[in-house]
Amino acid sequence: MIVDVSDLGEAAPFLRKSEKEIMKMQTLPFDGKKKCWIPDEKESYTAAEIKEINNGKLTVETVDGRMVTVKEDDIQQMNPPKFDMIEDMAMLTHLNEASVLHNLRRRYANWMIYTYSGLFCVTVNPYKWLPVYKTEVIAAYKGKRRTEAPPHIFSIADNAYNDMLRNRENQAMLITGESGAGKTVNTKRVIQYFATVAALGEITGKKHVSKGTLEDQIIQANPALEAFGNAKTLRNDNSSRFGKFIRIHFGPSGKLSSADIEIYLLEKSRVIFQQSGERDYHIFYQILSGKKEELHEMLLVSTNPYDYHFCSQGVVTVDNLDDGEELMATDKAMDILGFSPDEKYGAYKMTGAIMHFGNMKFKQKPREEQAETDGTENTDKAAYLMGISSADLIKGLLHPRVKVGNEYVTKGQSVEQVVYAVGALSKAVYDRMFKWLVTRINRTLDTKLSSLESIIN
């Protein structure tokens, strides 16, 4: 049954044109022998009309009135107006680069960010909130074939879900693109869809230790991971600096049964260094936001990111991002995921310790190549938060034990070597903390219920 546009609510204008608009486009005059696309330095391609052909060269008039001479091989054919803003570009009469770019641009100008291209769904990031992910939109796409509804990530998800139930085979969804394309958001929307249409419901006889239902926990895994694994880059204010592989498992009746996440390639170097215009991981600035005063007392930190070397090499704020509110969202997500207070604040303490690591100072001993501490305030704070001896930490940095043959010897360190060791230790601690976070989330999402098939993101 084809989706009734009225069922989409306020999302309708962002997903499909009205019949009046379609009719208007189909009646526009068009001469397929004269209309074409020609290369353009600014726009990649621009529309033109052929005026004269002479020995393989064409004189064309562009839409802005310029007369240009181009080679016949450089032009690309234009599709009739009835194909304007088409939902599946595989249906174009002339499937060429210029026509694909024009169709995506026209749809994007009308805030239609989803377009099919055969088996694929192409998404163009609108960089603003659109009302296309609401509950009524999910309901409209449930159980519909791709041809029965406008292009949407929900349609891809629903078809994968129904193919899994029908064929009893695992399904996979690959979400790929350059930085800022919208991979993180669309992954969240896929999870939102599955959590809604395949909600677990009540399980009699099962005692829930955590506060949230399984569908809540699957959704809330994202804010927790984003806080510790996402950061502002030059191209994206919320860029995932790690790869993730998400499996969502379903029971025999199609209900959610469990989920698990695998992560890889966390950008550890960002912990200690950021380019101009970029930020460290969100969690550092969330903690420094001042939203939870007890954190500042517990972690012995201020509310000024510029007080911390590891957090202030790039920018410290992001437009339209409230770090205080994001901290509360992170905190709530960890509660719903069943983190104990010790586990939650333990993660915060490790983050605070890394901030203090970046402020450690060292100096060269007079007439020696050996480094020594230039004050121990930050070392003491980091050691306290990590639950270790400050003296042992200093000793390990200044005089590390290295294995030579079958024996261990104590090695002297220059200031440069100690600073390098502090950076390496900070990256290693953050990396292990992030892996622990994922393992802890997986423990919550593993319900031990039987599952037959899964969908992989």
ZAMARGU-4260 file (C-alpha; in steps of 0.2 Angstrom, whole numbers, plus 5000, padded with zeros to 4 digits):
<rodrens>
0) 5000/5000/5000 | 5007/5017/4995 | 5011/5029/5009 | 4998/5043/5010 | 5007/5059/5011
5) 4995/5065/5024 | 5002/5051/5036 | 5019/5059/5036 | 5012/5075/5045 | 5024/5090/5045
10) 5038/5079/5037 | 5028/5078/5020 | 5035/5093/5011 | 5053/5087/5015 | 5050/5070/5008
15) 5039/5071/4993 | 5032/5084/4981 | 5014/5088/4979 | 5004/5082/4964 | 5002/5100/4959
20) 5021/5103/4959 | 5024/5087/4949 | 5011/5092/4935 | 5019/5109/4934 | 5036/5102/4930
25) 5029/5090/4917 | 5021/5103/4907 | 5037/5114/4905 | 5043/5116/4887 | 5059/5106/4883
30) 5070/5103/4868 | 5081/5087/4871 | 5091/5090/4856 | 5097/5108/4861 | 5097/5107/4880
35) 5113/5100/4888 | 5125/5102/4902 | 5143/5109/4900 | 5158/5110/4912 | 5159/5125/4923
40) 5173/5130/4935 | 5162/5136/4948 | 5147/5125/4948 | 5155/5109/4940 | 5141/5109/4927
45) 5129/5122/4921 | 5114/5121/4909 | 5116/5127/4891 | 5107/5127/4874 | 5116/5122/4859
50) 5116/5136/4845 | 5128/5130/4832 | 5138/5114/4828 | 5154/5116/4818 | 5167/5102/4815
55) 5165/5094/4832 | 5164/5110/4842 | 5148/5117/4848 | 5143/5135/4852 | 5131/5136/4867
60) 5122/5149/4877 | 5122/5147/4895 | 5108/5151/4907 | 5116/5167/4912 | 5118/5173/4893
65) 5136/5169/4890 | 5141/5162/4873 | 5154/5148/4875 | 5162/5136/4863 | 5165/5118/4869
70) 5170/5101/4862 | 5156/5089/4858 | 5164/5076/4870 | 5162/5088/4884 | 5144/5090/4885
75) 5132/5079/4894 | 5114/5076/4889 | 5100/5084/4900 | 5084/5075/4906 | 5066/5081/4902
80) 5058/5091/4916 | 5047/5077/4921 | 5063/5069/4929 | 5066/5085/4939 | 5069/5080/4958
85) 5066/5062/4954 | 5066/5050/4969 | 5076/5036/4961 | 5090/5042/4950 | 5092/5025/4942
90) 5076/5030/4933 | 5084/5044/4924 | 5084/5043/4905 | 5102/5051/4904 | 5111/5044/4919
95) 5127/5055/4919 | 5137/5065/4932 | 5129/5082/4928 | 5111/5075/4929 | 5115/5066/4946
100) 5122/5082/4954 | 5108/5093/4947 | 5095/5081/4954 | 5103/5081/4971 | 5105/5100/4971
105) 5087/5103/4967 | 5081/5091/4980 | 5092/5098/4993 | 5086/5116/4989 | 5069/5110/4994
110) 5076/5101/5009 | 5073/5084/5002 | 5089/5076/5009 | 5086/5058/5005 | 5087/5051/4987
115) 5088/5034/4980 | 5101/5028/4967 | 5096/5011/4963 | 5100/5000/4979 | 5108/5015/4988
120) 5101/5029/4998 | 5111/5045/4995 | 5110/5058/5010 | 5115/5076/5009 | 5118/5084/5026
125) 5106/5098/5029 | 5116/5105/5044 | 5099/5109/5052 | 5085/5100/5061 | 5071/5093/5050
130) 5055/5085/5056 | 5058/5069/5046 | 5061/5057/5061 | 5046/5059/5071 | 5035/5044/5077
135) 5022/5047/5064 | 5035/5045/5051 | 5041/5029/5058 | 5023/5022/5058 | 5021/5028/5040
140) 5036/5018/5034 | 5033/5002/5044 | 5030/4987/5033 | 5031/4997/5017 | 5041/4992/5001
145) 5054/5005/4995 | 5043/5009/4980 | 5028/5013/4991 | 5036/5027/5001 | 5047/5042/4998
150) 5066/5040/5000 | 5071/5039/5018 | 5084/5030/5029 | 5069/5022/5038 | 5064/5013/5022
155) 5081/5005/5021 | 5080/5000/5039 | 5062/4993/5037 | 5067/4983/5022 | 5082/4976/5030
160) 5071/4971/5045 | 5058/4963/5035 | 5070/4954/5024 | 5078/4947/5040 | 5061/4940/5046
165) 5056/4934/5029 | 5072/4925/5024 | 5078/4921/5042 | 5095/4928/5036 | 5107/4941/5044
170) 5106/4958/5036 | 5119/4972/5035 | 5118/4991/5032 | 5134/5000/5027 | 5133/5019/5031
175) 5148/5027/5023 | 5154/5045/5018 | 5166/5059/5021 | 5168/5068/5037 | 5152/5078/5040
180) 5141/5069/5028 | 5129/5063/5042 | 5135/5045/5046 | 5133/5047/5065 | 5116/5055/5064
185) 5109/5042/5051 | 5116/5028/5062 | 5107/5034/5077 | 5091/5035/5066 | 5092/5017/5061
190) 5094/5012/5079 | 5079/5023/5083 | 5069/5014/5070 | 5073/4997/5076 | 5071/5002/5094
195) 5053/5008/5090 | 5046/4995/5078 | 5055/4980/5087 | 5053/4985/5105 | 5056/4971/5117
200) 5041/4975/5129 | 5039/4967/5146 | 5048/4951/5150 | 5040/4941/5164 | 5051/4933/5176
205) 5066/4944/5171 | 5073/4955/5184 | 5080/4971/5177 | 5095/4978/5186 | 5097/4994/5176
210) 5085/5008/5175 | 5081/5008/5156 | 5072/4996/5145 | 5083/4987/5131 | 5077/4999/5118
215) 5081/5014/5129 | 5098/5007/5132 | 5102/5004/5114 | 5097/5022/5110 | 5107/5029/5125
220) 5123/5020/5120 | 5125/5034/5107 | 5126/5049/5119 | 5139/5039/5130 | 5150/5034/5116
225) 5149/5051/5107 | 5154/5060/5123 | 5170/5050/5124 | 5173/5047/5106 | 5167/5062/5096
230) 5175/5079/5094 | 5174/5095/5084 | 5184/5095/5068 | 5186/5108/5055 | 5173/5100/5044
235) 5161/5093/5057 | 5156/5099/5075 | 5152/5081/5081 | 5164/5070/5071 | 5166/5052/5077
240) 5184/5049/5079 | 5183/5030/5079 | 5175/5017/5069 | 5160/5007/5076 | 5152/4990/5071
245) 5135/4988/5079 | 5125/4972/5079 | 5107/4972/5084 | 5099/4955/5088 | 5081/4950/5086
250) 5071/4935/5093 | 5060/4923/5083 | 5046/4935/5083 | 5056/4950/5077 | 5057/4958/5095
255) 5074/4965/5101 | 5084/4953/5111 | 5101/4961/5113 | 5114/4971/5105 | 5133/4973/5105
260) 5146/4986/5098 | 5164/4984/5092 | 5175/4999/5090 | 5191/5002/5081 | 5204/5015/5077
265) 5201/5028/5091 | 5211/5043/5086 | 5222/5043/5102 | 5233/5058/5096 | 5218/5070/5099
270) 5219/5067/5117 | 5235/5077/5118 | 5235/5088/5102 | 5222/5097/5092 | 5224/5107/5076
275) 5219/5125/5076 | 5200/5126/5075 | 5197/5109/5082 | 5193/5102/5099 | 5198/5088/5111
280) 5185/5075/5114 | 5168/5082/5120 | 5169/5074/5138 | 5183/5086/5143 | 5173/5102/5139
285) 5157/5094/5147 | 5166/5091/5163 | 5173/5109/5163 | 5156/5117/5159 | 5152/5119/5177
290) 5135/5111/5175 | 5139/5098/5189 | 5148/5107/5203 | 5152/5091/5212 | 5163/5086/5198
295) 5175/5101/5200 | 5177/5097/5218 | 5179/5078/5215 | 5191/5080/5200 | 5200/5096/5207
300) 5198/5105/5191 | 5192/5123/5186 | 5179/5128/5174 | 5191/5136/5162 | 5197/5125/5147
305) 5212/5137/5144 | 5219/5131/5161 | 5223/5114/5153 | 5236/5112/5140 | 5228/5096/5132
310) 5211/5105/5130 | 5216/5122/5124 | 5227/5120/5108 | 5212/5123/5097 | 5195/5130/5101
315) 5186/5127/5117 | 5168/5130/5112 | 5156/5125/5098 | 5142/5135/5091 | 5125/5128/5095
320) 5132/5116/5107 | 5129/5118/5125 | 5143/5107/5134 | 5133/5108/5151 | 5117/5101/5143
325) 5128/5088/5134 | 5135/5083/5151 | 5118/5080/5158 | 5114/5070/5143 | 5129/5059/5145
330) 5126/5057/5164 | 5108/5052/5160 | 5114/5040/5147 | 5126/5031/5159 | 5112/5030/5172
335) 5100/5022/5159 | 5114/5010/5154 | 5115/5004/5172 | 5132/5011/5176 | 5135/5011/5195
340) 5141/5028/5203 | 5158/5021/5205 | 5159/5016/5187 | 5152/5033/5181 | 5163/5044/5192
345) 5178/5032/5188 | 5177/5037/5170 | 5176/5055/5175 | 5191/5053/5186 | 5202/5046/5172
350) 5197/5060/5161 | 5201/5073/5175 | 5218/5064/5178 | 5222/5066/5159 | 5219/5085/5161
355) 5231/5086/5175 | 5244/5075/5165 | 5244/5089/5152 | 5249/5102/5165 | 5264/5093/5172
360) 5280/5102/5172 | 5298/5096/5171 | 5315/5104/5171 | 5333/5098/5167 | 5344/5095/5182
365) 5359/5107/5182 | 5374/5099/5173 | 5365/5083/5170 | 5354/5075/5156 | 5341/5069/5169
370) 5324/5078/5171 | 5316/5082/5187 | 5299/5088/5192 | 5295/5107/5192 | 5282/5107/5205
375) 5271/5092/5210 | 5254/5099/5211 | 5247/5092/5195 | 5256/5076/5197 | 5248/5074/5214
380) 5231/5078/5207 | 5233/5065/5193 | 5239/5052/5205 | 5225/5055/5217 | 5212/5053/5204
385) 5220/5037/5197 | 5221/5030/5215 | 5240/5028/5214 | 5255/5035/5223 | 5261/5051/5217
390) 5279/5046/5221 | 5278/5030/5211 | 5270/5040/5196 | 5285/5052/5196 | 5297/5038/5198
395) 5290/5029/5184 | 5291/5044/5172 | 5308/5050/5177 | 5317/5033/5180 | 5307/5020/5170
400) 5312/5002/5172 | 5317/4994/5155 | 5321/4976/5152 | 5339/4972/5145 | 5341/4954/5142
405) 5334/4945/5157 | 5336/4959/5169 | 5327/4976/5172 | 5337/4992/5174 | 5333/5009/5178
410) 5334/5022/5164 | 5337/5041/5165 | 5326/5052/5155 | 5328/5070/5148 | 5314/5083/5149
415) 5309/5079/5131 | 5308/5060/5134 | 5298/5063/5150 | 5286/5074/5141 | 5284/5061/5127
420) 5281/5048/5140 | 5267/5058/5148 | 5259/5060/5131 | 5260/5042/5128 | 5253/5037/5145
425) 5238/5050/5143 | 5234/5042/5126 | 5235/5024/5133 | 5224/5028/5148 | 5211/5036/5137
430) 5211/5022/5125 | 5209/5009/5138 | 5195/5019/5147 | 5186/5020/5130 | 5188/5001/5127
435) 5182/4998/5145 | 5167/5010/5142 | 5162/5000/5126 | 5164/4983/5136 | 5153/4990/5150
440) 5139/4995/5138 | 5140/4978/5129 | 5138/4970/5146 | 5121/4979/5148 | 5115/4976/5131
445) 5118/4957/5132 | 5102/4951/5139 | 5106/4933/5137 | 5090/4931/5128 | 5090/4919/5113
450) 5092/4927/5096 | 5090/4920/5078 | 5095/4934/5067 | 5104/4951/5068 | 5106/4967/5058
455) 5123/4975/5057 | 5126/4994/5055
</rodrens>
